[in-house]
């Protein structure tokens, strides 16, 4: 069974749109982590005492920090553009 955790009203009309939006957010996050220098690979296990899970959570924190800087720091944005060219 699938359930929604949202403050939006889920109706048959908007359910597909909400599902696609959630999929897009998740897919783009993992795409960034695999292809923009974070070198994420699939985690087939949870490692010794959940170490790989901890490292994945730290990587999520790094991606969030990077995205915040990219969105709100003009100096970071300029440096990123000059690096990508």
LINBEL-V263507 format. One record per pair of residues at least 6 apart in sequence whose ideal C-beta (glycine too) atoms are under 7 Angstrom apart, sorted by the first residue. I is the first residue (numbers start at 0). J is the second residue. D is the distance in Angstrom with one decimal. If there is no record, write none. Layout:
# LINBEL-V263507
i:I j:J d:D
i:I j:J d:D
This chain:
# LINBEL-V263507
i:3 j:9 d:5.1
i:7 j:17 d:6.9
i:9 j:17 d:6.4
i:28 j:62 d:6.8
i:29 j:39 d:6.9
i:31 j:62 d:6.1
i:32 j:39 d:3.9
i:32 j:58 d:6.3
i:32 j:62 d:5.8
i:33 j:39 d:5.0
i:37 j:58 d:5.7
i:37 j:61 d:6.9
i:37 j:62 d:6.5
i:39 j:58 d:6.4
i:42 j:51 d:5.3
i:42 j:55 d:6.3
i:44 j:51 d:7.0
i:45 j:51 d:6.0
i:45 j:52 d:5.5
i:68 j:75 d:4.3
i:69 j:75 d:6.2
i:69 j:76 d:6.1
i:69 j:79 d:6.3
